[in-house]
Amino acid sequence: MSRDEQRGPVRHLAVGLAALLVLAGVGLVLLGVGTPVYAPQPPAPAAAATAPAVPDPPGAAGGPRNRPQPAADAIHPLPAANPVRMHIPAIGVTSDLLQLGLNPDDTVEVPPLSEDAPAGWYRHSPTPGELGPSVILGHVDSAEYGPGVFFELGALVPGDTIDVTRADGTTAVFAVDRVVSHPKAQFPTDEVYGDTDHAALRLVTCGGAFDERSRSYLENVIVYASLAGSAPA
């Protein structure tokens, strides 16, 4: 999400409970004087489609980050339980999880734009580990506070894990399937919010170039992941 959201509201345009992520921001963080630091960017969908479908085995290029994961259809979904915390080892992210709903105008709430702002779970999506796509939103950066919780999201690769601690004392472990960047005008609403035949997770933030005129990022970075198992918290 955005660097300059303090200058105007950030909107998630909702179609029923399927929301298109539309975020404003500055696209880079200045560390020091005149030194731009850009958030990592994943491939566009067309480029992502040419990537190997099967992660490298341990010891191959990419190392343990790309360890094979069980097939999604072999993993049984978990009962409903609200998420409370998320950990993404590959990019060093640990965050409490807020609950996000809908604003009075049917736009989707976003996490507060504040220092160390956590990510937020969209509570009208399934809980992480349940059947269907659970959606978690986070800021990419802030003009005032620098890199946000999802600044490194675009650096994830297939096979990386995402651990979501739930209120029932279990941790749902997800394996990344793919990471892509979509133009906002072509946001894949059905892929992100539509029904799935397995327990899925979607992480969404801003990405791509920053348009100075509209004061908005031009793309959204989306991580698609599937439940790979569970463990006690």
Secondary structure, DSSP 8 states (H G I E B T S, - for coil): --SSGGGS--EEEEETTEEEEE-B--S-EE-SSS-EE-------HHHHTTS-SS---TTSTTGGGG-----GGGS-------EEEEEEGGGTEEEEEEEE-B-TTS-B-----STT--EEEETTS--TTSSEEEEEE--SEETTTEE-TTTTGGG--TT-EEEEEETTSEEEEEEEEEEEEEEGGG--HHHHHS--SSEEEEEEEEEEEEETTTTEEEEEEEEEEEEEEEEE-
